[in-house]
Amino acid sequence: MGMPNELVIVRHGHSEGNLVLGESKKGDHSLLTPDVRETPGHRWRLTPKGREQAAVTGKWIAENFPNGFDRYYASPFVRTRETAALLGLTNAEWRLDQRLRERDWGEINSMPTTEHESSYPQNALIKRIDALYWRPPAGESIADVRLRVRNFFDPLHRECEGQRVLVVTHGEFMSAARAALEYMSDEQWVLSDNDPAHKIFNTHVYQYSRLDPHSGESTKYLSWRQSVCPHRENTDTGWTRIQRNRFSNEELLEQVSQIGSIIETPAPPPEEPDLEFVRLPEEPWTTYFEAFPEDAMSDEYRLVPVDKLILMKGAENNSRVGNSLSPVERAHRFMADLANGVPGAGKRVPISVRSNADGTYSVLDGNATTAVAKMQGWKQMPVHIIEDQNTTATSDLKDR
């Protein structure tokens, strides 16, 4: 399955609604009679100007597609049916499809801009600042219409691979179709919508093709686009290659960086450790020895100043083995239990040291606990002193 080889999309000719609302935008509301305002938009006819546009455009289509099309689709609105017929294409058999209808303008369909702004001030503000996602009261956004576009493309993909398909529809539908077929980002659509060079005129023709216009080679997707408005001069764009954009993480962040922040956000606070730490009480020292062995007051176990402990190697890393705690996590837990006098907490003091002649102590085992003690600002720590071990290692992490 695949898309048609040629997909040609045409906007309807100049309609009664275009005439009335066009004059209203210029300040002339005389045509907005009660009858006009009470006529549903789907019943608007073409003006004489619109009928002439349809004839000119039909001639251009016949000259550029002499073999015609395999399928002909049109919106069921009166002005699109009239345009389709007045194209005058030989042997055309039109299929009317509700999905091709105009964007639903809801309660403001025949309402002057000034009235919209006075009756729906918040909605009018959203229209100015967020055109892509703005919905008229009880109406559709362009983003909503784009969903209909994708839905309409589904049967083309299933049933029309390699064929030629002609569609007569509306300007807002064509704008949404362009966004889908040309893989526009939100920002690209907004730029295009505000660019006079991309204005979609009455009976404007957009052609999408899977065939390379230079080599004739068929591609997998509708990869080429050209547009022309046959009744207006200098509107032929020539062929443009469509880029199917894909973005890396870095490219997405670069796009986002172009969007300014609307509030000043403070820097996030430093991450709290996974374990809750208990600060030392005023006089915690007796709690250390309640859980120590009976001979804990011998020279083998001693309270020493933390700033006298010298690490003999870098602190252990934080990696876990299976579901067990990392060395640093075990150190935090031991110190919390120790400070709280948890029974049994000191039966194995995790810091083993060797005393030095200058009054310092070289840490032989328990680097993680020592490092955590320094970080937490402990004043003293119980240690297991090993006097008979001759260690000549050099400190990699000096006491600071």
Residue pairs with C-beta under 8 A, 6 or more apart in sequence:
1 157
1 158
1 161
2 157
2 161
2 162
2 210
2 220
3 153
3 156
3 157
3 160
3 161
3 210
3 221
3 222
4 70
4 156
4 160
4 161
4 162
4 163
4 164
4 165
4 210
4 222
5 162
5 163
5 164
5 209
5 210
5 211
5 218
6 65
6 69
6 163
6 164
6 165
6 207
6 208
6 209
6 210
6 211
7 156
7 165
7 167
7 181
7 207
7 208
7 209
7 222
8 61
8 65
8 69
8 164
8 165
8 166
8 167
8 205
8 206
8 207
8 208
9 167
9 169
9 174
9 177
9 205
9 206
9 207
9 208
10 57
10 61
10 83
10 87
10 166
10 167
10 168
10 169
10 203
10 204
10 205
10 206
11 168
11 169
11 170
11 171
11 174
11 200
11 201
11 202
11 203
11 204
12 46
12 50
12 54
12 75
12 77
12 79
12 80
12 82
12 83
12 168
12 169
12 170
12 202
12 203
13 46
13 47
13 49
13 50
13 51
13 52
13 53
13 54
13 57
13 79
13 82
13 83
13 86
13 202
13 203
14 46
14 47
14 49
14 50
14 53
14 202
15 44
15 45
15 46
15 47
15 50
15 79
15 202
16 36
16 44
16 45
16 46
16 47
16 79
17 41
17 44
17 79
17 110
18 47
18 50
18 202
19 31
19 47
20 31
20 32
20 36
20 110
21 110
23 29
23 30
23 31
24 31
24 32
24 112
24 113
25 113
29 112
32 110
32 112
36 110
37 110
37 111
39 110
40 109
41 77
41 102
41 105
41 109
41 110
42 76
42 77
42 78
42 101
42 102
43 78
44 77
44 78
44 79
45 78
45 79
45 82
46 54
46 79
46 82
46 83
46 86
50 79
50 82
50 83
50 202
50 203
51 82
51 86
52 231
53 202
53 203
53 231
54 82
54 83
54 86
54 87
54 203
55 86
55 87
55 88
56 203
56 230
56 231
57 87
57 203
57 205
57 230
57 231
58 86
58 87
58 88
58 89
59 88
59 230
60 205
60 228
60 230
61 87
61 89
61 166
61 205
62 88
62 89
62 90
65 164
65 166
67 164
68 89
68 90
68 91
68 92
68 164
69 89
69 92
69 163
69 164
69 165
69 166
70 160
70 163
70 164
70 165
71 95
71 160
71 163
71 164
71 165
71 166
72 84
72 89
72 92
72 93
72 94
72 95
72 165
72 166
73 94
73 95
73 96
73 97
73 100
73 165
73 166
73 167
73 168
73 169
74 80
74 81
74 83
74 84
74 94
74 95
74 96
74 97
74 100
74 167
74 168
74 169
75 81
75 96
75 97
75 98
75 100
75 101
75 102
75 168
75 169
75 170
75 173
76 96
76 97
76 98
76 100
76 101
77 101
77 102
77 170
80 100
80 168
80 169
80 170
81 94
81 96
83 168
83 203
84 92
84 94
84 168
85 94
87 168
89 166
92 166
97 152
99 148
99 149
99 151
99 152
100 152
100 167
100 168
100 169
100 170
100 173
101 170
101 173
102 169
102 170
102 171
102 172
102 173
103 139
103 140
103 142
103 144
103 145
103 170
103 172
103 173
103 176
104 136
104 138
104 139
104 140
105 136
105 139
105 140
106 135
106 136
106 137
106 138
106 139
106 140
107 136
107 137
107 138
107 139
108 116
108 120
108 136
108 137
108 139
109 136
109 139
111 119
116 123
116 124
117 124
120 137
123 134
123 136
123 137
126 134
127 134
127 136
131 142
131 190
131 193
132 141
132 142
132 143
132 186
132 189
132 190
132 193
133 141
133 142
133 143
134 141
135 141
135 144
142 172
142 175
142 176
142 179
142 189
145 172
145 173
145 175
145 176
146 176
146 179
146 180
148 173
148 176
149 173
149 176
149 177
149 180
150 180
153 180
156 165
169 177
171 200
171 204
174 200
174 204
174 206
175 189
175 193
175 200
177 206
178 184
178 192
178 206
179 189
181 208
181 222
181 225
181 242
182 225
182 242
183 242
183 243
183 244
183 245
184 192
185 245
185 255
187 255
192 198
200 206
201 229
201 232
201 235
202 229
203 229
203 230
203 231
204 227
204 228
204 229
204 235
205 227
205 228
205 229
205 230
206 225
206 226
206 227
207 225
207 226
207 227
208 222
208 224
208 225
208 242
209 222
209 223
209 224
209 225
210 218
210 219
210 220
210 221
210 222
210 223
210 224
211 217
211 218
211 219
211 224
212 218
212 219
212 223
212 224
213 224
213 226
213 239
221 242
221 244
222 242
223 241
223 242
223 244
224 239
224 240
224 241
224 242
225 239
225 240
225 242
226 236
226 237
226 238
226 239
226 240
227 235
227 236
227 237
228 235
228 236
228 237
229 235
247 255
273 332
274 329
275 329
275 332
275 333
275 336
276 336
277 332
277 335
277 336
277 376
278 335
278 336
278 339
278 340
279 339
280 339
280 378
280 379
281 287
281 339
284 339
284 341
285 303
285 380
287 338
287 339
287 340
287 341
288 303
288 338
288 346
288 382
289 296
289 297
289 346
289 382
290 341
290 343
290 346
291 341
291 342
291 343
291 344
291 345
291 346
291 347
292 301
292 346
292 347
292 349
292 382
293 301
293 347
295 301
296 346
299 385
299 387
300 384
300 385
301 349
301 382
301 383
301 384
301 385
302 382
302 383
302 385
303 380
303 381
303 382
303 383
304 353
304 361
304 380
304 381
304 383
305 379
305 380
306 370
306 373
306 374
306 378
306 379
306 380
306 381
307 374
307 399
308 359
308 360
308 361
308 399
309 351
309 353
309 360
309 361
309 363
309 370
309 373
309 374
309 381
309 383
309 399
310 356
310 360
310 361
310 362
310 363
310 395
310 398
310 399
311 363
311 367
311 370
311 371
311 395
311 396
311 397
311 398
311 399
312 362
312 363
312 364
312 367
312 391
312 393
312 394
312 395
312 396
313 367
313 393
313 396
313 397
314 367
314 396
314 397
315 328
315 367
315 368
315 370
315 371
315 397
316 326
316 327
316 328
316 367
316 368
317 326
317 327
317 328
318 326
318 327
318 328
318 329
319 326
320 326
320 329
325 333
327 367
327 368
328 368
328 371
328 372
330 350
330 368
330 369
331 350
331 366
331 368
331 369
331 371
331 372
331 373
332 372
334 345
334 350
334 369
335 369
335 372
335 373
335 376
335 378
337 345
338 345
338 346
338 382
346 382
349 382
349 383
349 384
350 365
350 366
350 369
351 363
351 365
351 366
351 369
351 370
351 381
351 382
351 383
351 384
352 363
352 364
352 365
352 366
352 383
352 384
352 385
352 386
353 361
353 362
353 363
353 364
353 383
353 384
353 385
353 386
354 361
354 362
354 364
354 385
354 386
354 387
354 389
354 391
355 361
355 385
355 387
356 362
360 399
361 383
361 385
362 391
362 393
362 395
363 370
364 386
364 389
364 391
366 383
369 381
370 381
371 397
373 381
374 399
